[in-house]
């Protein structure tokens, strides 16, 4: 593959793939589970430590296997084709394509703020609860447009990625600065007044709407369960940074630049996320965060900061953010499916590059399946359930660093994990606590996504039945 991506492009890909719609929404659910500004920030800090620790650990693997396919390649090389296929299967069926679909739908929903008839027009088709709306059609159009742009070559995707990522970083920095300058009354002291006390309020009325009354004090194991449930949102908002490893084959000096991009990109994004949550805590009281209309905390905060223009400002910001995020996801994901095809584990037609030296067929396969998920109406539920699976695969990959150190100590390592073995153990400890607590307290977040991945086992044996 042609080395057309420089270090700054790789950093932009990491940051652009991470910053999507989550940071503008998930803090509402996190606050309902924790009820305290103190714990809200603590959970974001834990997620930040977790994310950066994983990126530092992945760096060692990226220097050993500096080729396209990234995490799929690492798992295949370390644990064999079966493990690599299960990851690739999950990536294609829901992790990558489901994220693309959800981010595209977020783009459509926030566009509806600027074009109200998208919200109020009758469905194009409806049969029972299944319906096709103009917002879904807009989401599909965005996916197909970005897929087409990326078939025109890495340069096209790179320019778009850098433009939109740069724009949303500047916009977030502006939101953070003005969130302290323009707010008439600060709620920061009020939101931190609870100290280490935690509360939750998950009560609903008969129509499924959250009730503002009924905050209950939680501690001990109940608090740990609340932290795990809150982390589903922060973890989901902080994934996809590994997308840069998928395009290692197209990055200059990948043995050094991939790890630099992951560490610098994840660190910068997590600092931005924590700062944005301080803005929410400064601009809004606890109830306004927890029960923001349609969970759009950023919209409510922007109205407090900018007045009536806040809705338009945040709608434009989220549109920029989701458009750029989806471009990064689309650009990177197809390279994994191409690598799988070369290993005989995906459609053969995905192997071929077009005249622009990009895997056009793999791009369209990814784009079409993501579009189907937009129509299915089920992608949102699936995404809620894959944080567990994503962390599980992160843990297996991070464990691969330790496994290789033991099994192949003499292997050439151009980059070695900083503070090894402390760094990978930090991730494995936090990840294990997260997964165990979800298994105990929030099983709806665990088994469905896990079963989706396990379905890949019979598919794997079917593909390899002649071998």
Residue pairs with C-beta under 8 A, 6 or more apart in sequence:
1 68
1 249
1 250
1 353
1 357
2 154
2 250
2 357
3 250
3 251
3 252
4 154
4 155
4 158
4 250
5 13
5 154
5 158
5 247
5 250
5 251
5 252
6 251
6 252
6 257
7 252
7 257
7 260
7 261
8 162
9 158
9 161
9 162
9 251
10 244
10 251
10 257
10 258
10 260
10 261
10 265
11 260
11 261
11 264
11 265
11 268
12 161
12 162
12 165
12 166
12 265
13 161
13 165
13 243
13 244
13 247
13 261
13 265
13 328
13 331
13 332
14 241
14 243
14 244
14 261
14 262
14 264
14 265
14 266
14 269
15 165
15 169
15 265
15 268
15 269
16 161
16 164
16 165
16 168
16 324
16 325
16 327
16 328
17 240
17 241
17 243
17 244
17 325
17 328
17 329
17 332
18 237
18 238
18 239
18 240
18 241
18 265
18 266
18 269
18 325
19 165
19 168
19 169
19 172
19 269
19 272
19 321
19 324
19 325
20 99
20 103
20 106
20 237
20 240
20 321
20 322
20 325
20 326
21 102
21 103
21 106
21 107
21 110
21 318
21 321
21 322
21 325
22 233
22 236
22 237
22 238
23 237
23 272
23 273
23 276
23 298
24 296
24 297
24 298
24 299
24 314
24 317
24 318
24 321
25 106
25 233
25 295
25 296
25 297
25 298
26 233
26 234
26 236
26 237
26 295
27 40
27 233
27 277
27 280
27 289
27 297
28 289
28 290
28 291
28 292
28 295
28 296
28 297
29 229
29 230
29 232
29 233
29 295
30 40
30 43
30 230
30 233
30 234
31 40
31 286
31 289
31 290
32 200
32 201
32 202
32 210
32 290
32 291
33 200
33 202
33 226
33 227
33 229
33 230
34 40
34 43
34 198
34 199
34 200
34 226
34 227
34 230
35 194
35 198
35 199
35 200
35 201
35 215
35 218
35 286
35 290
36 191
36 192
36 194
36 195
36 197
36 198
36 199
36 286
37 188
37 191
37 192
37 194
37 281
37 286
38 192
38 194
38 195
38 196
39 196
39 198
39 226
39 227
39 230
40 191
40 230
40 277
40 281
41 274
41 277
41 278
41 281
43 227
43 230
43 231
43 234
44 234
44 270
44 273
44 274
44 277
45 274
46 227
46 231
46 430
47 231
47 234
47 235
47 238
47 270
48 238
48 270
48 271
48 273
48 274
49 426
49 430
50 235
50 238
50 426
50 427
50 430
50 431
50 434
51 238
51 241
51 266
51 270
52 263
52 266
52 267
52 270
53 398
53 423
53 424
53 426
53 427
53 430
54 394
54 397
54 398
54 427
55 241
55 259
55 262
55 263
55 265
55 266
56 259
56 262
56 263
56 417
56 418
56 419
56 423
57 397
57 398
57 401
57 417
57 423
57 424
57 427
58 71
58 74
58 242
58 245
58 259
58 262
58 397
58 398
59 258
59 259
59 262
59 263
59 415
59 417
60 259
60 401
60 413
60 415
60 416
60 417
60 420
61 74
61 78
61 397
61 400
61 401
61 404
62 70
62 245
62 248
62 254
62 255
62 258
62 259
62 262
62 415
63 255
63 256
63 258
63 259
63 413
63 414
63 415
64 404
64 411
64 412
64 413
64 414
65 73
65 74
65 77
65 248
66 248
66 249
66 254
66 255
66 258
67 73
67 248
67 249
67 254
67 339
68 246
68 247
68 248
68 249
68 250
68 335
68 336
68 338
68 339
69 76
69 245
69 246
69 248
69 249
69 335
69 336
69 339
69 340
70 242
70 243
70 244
70 245
70 246
70 247
70 248
70 332
70 335
70 336
71 87
71 242
71 245
71 246
71 336
71 393
71 397
72 84
72 87
72 88
72 91
72 246
72 336
72 339
72 340
73 84
73 245
73 339
74 245
74 397
74 400
75 83
75 84
75 87
75 393
75 396
75 397
75 400
76 83
76 84
76 85
76 343
78 400
78 403
78 404
79 396
79 400
81 343
81 345
82 457
82 460
83 396
84 340
84 343
84 345
85 340
85 345
85 456
85 460
85 463
86 453
86 454
86 456
86 457
86 460
87 393
88 336
88 337
88 340
88 345
88 346
89 453
89 455
89 456
89 459
89 460
90 386
90 389
90 393
90 452
90 453
90 456
91 97
91 333
91 336
91 337
92 337
92 346
92 366
92 369
93 369
93 452
93 455
93 456
94 373
94 379
94 382
94 383
94 386
94 449
94 452
95 386
95 389
95 390
96 329
96 333
96 336
96 366
97 333
97 366
97 369
97 370
97 373
98 370
98 373
98 379
98 382
98 383
98 386
99 239
99 240
99 329
99 383
100 143
100 326
100 329
100 330
100 333
100 366
100 367
100 370
100 373
101 139
101 143
101 370
101 371
101 373
101 374
101 379
102 379
102 380
102 383
103 322
103 325
103 326
103 329
104 139
104 140
104 142
104 143
104 322
104 326
104 370
104 374
105 135
105 136
105 139
105 374
105 379
105 380
106 318
106 322
107 138
107 139
107 142
107 318
107 319
107 322
107 323
107 326
108 118
108 135
108 136
108 138
108 139
108 142
109 135
110 314
110 315
110 318
110 319
110 322
111 118
111 135
111 138
111 315
111 319
112 118
112 119
112 135
113 299
113 311
113 312
113 315
114 312
114 315
114 316
118 133
118 134
118 135
118 138
119 135
121 133
121 134
123 131
123 132
123 133
124 131
124 132
124 133
124 134
124 137
125 131
125 132
126 132
129 377
130 377
131 377
132 375
136 374
136 375
139 374
140 371
140 374
140 375
142 323
142 326
143 326
143 330
143 367
143 370
143 371
143 374
144 367
144 371
146 160
146 323
146 326
146 327
146 330
146 367
147 330
147 363
147 364
147 366
147 367
149 156
149 157
149 160
149 327
150 156
150 157
150 327
150 330
150 331
150 334
150 358
150 363
151 354
151 356
151 358
151 360
151 363
151 364
152 356
152 358
153 356
153 357
153 358
154 250
154 331
154 356
154 357
154 358
157 327
157 330
157 331
157 358
158 331
160 324
160 327
161 324
161 327
161 328
161 331
163 324
164 320
164 321
164 323
164 324
164 327
165 324
165 328
167 320
167 324
168 317
168 320
168 321
168 324
169 272
171 317
171 320
171 321
172 272
172 276
172 317
173 272
175 276
175 279
175 298
175 302
175 305
175 317
176 272
176 275
176 276
176 278
176 279
178 305
178 306
179 276
179 278
179 279
179 282
179 283
179 301
179 305
180 186
180 279
180 282
182 305
182 306
183 282
183 283
183 304
183 305
186 282
187 281
187 282
187 283
187 284
187 285
188 278
188 281
188 282
190 285
190 286
191 281
191 285
191 286
192 281
197 217
198 217
198 218
198 219
198 223
198 226
199 215
199 216
199 217
199 218
200 215
200 216
200 218
200 222
200 226
201 210
201 211
201 212
201 213
201 214
201 215
201 216
201 290
202 210
203 210
203 211
203 213
203 214
204 210
204 211
205 211
210 290
210 291
212 287
212 290
212 291
218 226
224 433
224 437
224 441
225 437
225 440
225 441
225 442
227 437
228 433
228 434
228 437
228 438
228 441
228 442
229 438
229 441
229 442
229 445
231 387
231 434
232 384
232 387
232 438
232 442
232 445
234 273
235 387
235 390
235 391
235 434
236 383
236 387
237 273
238 266
238 269
238 270
238 273
239 387
239 390
240 325
240 328
240 329
241 262
241 265
241 266
241 269
242 262
242 394
243 328
243 329
243 331
243 332
243 333
244 251
244 258
244 261
244 262
244 265
244 332
245 258
245 262
246 332
246 333
246 335
246 336
247 331
247 332
247 335
248 254
248 258
249 335
250 335
251 257
251 258
251 261
255 414
255 415
256 414
256 415
259 415
276 298
279 301
279 305
280 289
280 297
280 298
280 301
281 289
283 301
283 304
283 305
284 292
284 297
284 300
284 301
284 304
288 300
288 304
289 297
289 300
292 299
292 300
293 299
293 300
296 314
298 314
298 317
298 318
299 310
299 311
299 314
299 315
301 310
301 314
302 310
302 311
302 313
302 314
303 310
303 311
304 310
306 313
330 363
330 366
330 367
333 366
334 350
334 358
334 359
334 362
334 363
334 365
334 366
335 359
335 362
337 346
337 350
337 359
337 362
337 365
337 366
338 346
338 350
338 351
338 359
338 362
340 346
340 350
341 347
341 348
341 349
341 350
341 351
341 362
342 351
344 463
345 460
345 463
346 362
347 361
347 365
349 361
350 359
350 361
350 362
350 365
351 359
352 359
352 360
352 361
353 359
353 360
354 360
373 379
373 382
381 448
382 448
382 449
382 452
384 444
384 445
385 444
385 445
385 446
385 447
385 448
385 449
385 452
386 449
386 452
387 445
387 449
388 435
388 438
388 445
388 446
388 449
388 450
389 449
389 450
389 452
389 453
391 431
391 434
391 435
392 431
392 435
392 450
394 427
394 431
395 427
395 428
395 431
395 432
395 435
398 424
398 427
398 428
398 431
399 424
399 428
401 417
401 420
401 424
402 421
402 424
404 411
405 420
405 421
417 423
417 424
435 446
438 445
438 446
439 446
